[in-house]
Structures are given as structure tokens and as C-alpha cells.
Amino acid sequence: MKTKLEELLKFPCSFTYKVIGLAKPELVDQLIKVIQLRIPGDYIPQIKSSNKGTYISISITVFANNFEQIENLYYDISKINMVRMVL
């Protein structure tokens, strides 16, 4: 059974993940490393800090060939210890 998101996307396509996590420099490095394992490429994340500087939000766009790549990458990103939320 297809999900609503899967029905809306036409592959190949660009897909942006927004990751919220602890404000540590190694979070960005770990995020890119995980993405590179699934979908190799050059990535330029956009990073914003929270008002208190405790958290950062990272927006990163990938070019996916199928829905499984999006799902698997979502799961892999969510397993990173410093990540608090993946959208």
C-alpha cells in the first residue's frame, strides 16, 4: 500500500530533509556521512541555530531515484545520536 507521500512524488526527484539536533559541529559531518552512504553526491547543508544556541536545524536536499531511498535515509538519519527530529 502506497503512502500519501509516495503517491505525490515522481521519481527521480529532489527531496529535502530538515534535521533538528544538538548544536555540535560533528552533527553536520555525521549527517553528510550517512547520506553519502545511501546517495553519494556533493551536499551543501543550510544550518540555522536556535535562539539559545542549544539546537541547530539542518536542511539538506538529496536527489532520490526511488521511495525506498527516502525511507531508508530517513531511518538512518533518525538513528544518529545527536538528532532529535527528522522532517
C-alpha positions in Angstrom: 0.0 0.0 0.0 1.4 3.4 -1.0 1.6 6.2 1.4 0.3 9.7 0.6 3.9 11.0 0.3 4.8 8.1 -2.1 1.8 8.9 -4.3 2.8 12.6 -4.5 6.4 12.1 -5.5 7.5 11.3 -9.1 11.0 9.8 -9.3 13.8 10.6 -9.7 13.2 13.8 -7.7 14.8 16.2 -5.2 13.8 15.7 -1.6 14.7 17.9 1.3 15.2 16.6 4.8 15.1 19.0 7.8 17.0 17.7 10.7 16.9 19.2 14.2 19.6 18.2 16.6 22.1 19.2 19.3 24.3 22.2 18.3 27.5 20.2 17.9 29.8 20.6 14.9 30.1 16.8 14.4 26.4 16.5 13.8 26.7 18.0 10.3 29.6 15.7 9.5 27.8 12.6 10.7 24.6 13.6 8.7 26.6 14.0 5.5 28.4 10.8 6.1 25.1 8.9 6.5 23.7 10.5 3.4 26.8 9.7 1.3 26.4 6.0 2.2 22.9 5.9 0.6 23.1 8.6 -2.1 26.6 9.7 -2.9 27.0 13.3 -4.0 28.1 16.8 -3.1 25.9 18.3 -0.4 25.7 21.8 1.0 23.6 21.9 4.1 21.8 25.0 5.3 22.3 25.4 9.0 20.3 27.6 11.4 20.9 27.9 15.2 18.2 28.1 17.8 17.8 31.3 19.8 19.7 29.9 22.8 22.2 28.0 20.7 21.3 24.6 22.1 20.0 23.2 18.9 20.6 23.6 15.1 18.3 22.8 12.2 19.9 21.5 9.1 18.2 21.5 5.7 19.8 19.2 3.1 18.5 18.2 -0.3 19.1 14.9 -1.9 18.3 13.5 -5.4 16.5 10.3 -4.9 15.8 7.6 -7.5 13.0 5.8 -5.6 10.9 6.0 -2.4 13.0 3.3 -0.7 16.0 5.6 -0.7 13.9 8.3 1.0 12.6 5.9 3.6 15.9 4.2 4.3 17.7 7.5 4.6 15.0 8.9 7.0 15.6 5.8 9.2 19.4 6.1 9.1 19.3 9.9 9.9 17.0 9.3 12.9 19.5 6.8 14.4 22.2 9.5 14.7 22.6 10.0 18.5 22.5 13.9 18.4 19.4 14.1 16.1 16.2 15.0 17.9 13.8 15.2 15.0 13.8 14.5 11.2 11.2 16.1 8.9 
